[in-house]
Amino acid sequence: MKRLEYRGYDSAGVALLSDNKILVLKSAGKVAQLVERAQTVRFFPSVCQTGIAHTRWATHGLPTEINAHPHLDGSKKFAVVHNGIIDNFSRP
């Protein structure tokens, strides 16, 4: 993730599958801020089966933690990242 920072990304996040739960940590700012936050909240599960991470370049929406990826579905069973704009959605 750090190698992508030259492209101007403004937020980052990671989702890890641990003990059948998805743990998500996101941060606005550079990857270093995500690393610092992970250390602050001790985001290091002892068991991790798999994970995904993403850096975001805000072309739509502000560079905030809520807009950072990965995103969770309503049931918190799926974590996704995407590269683009999703404009065929409905908000509850």
Secondary structure, DSSP 8 states (H G I E B T S, - for coil): -GGGGGG---EEEEEEEETTEEEEEEEES-HHHHHHHHHHTT---S---EEEEEEE--SSS-S-TTTSS-EE-TTS--EE--SS---S----
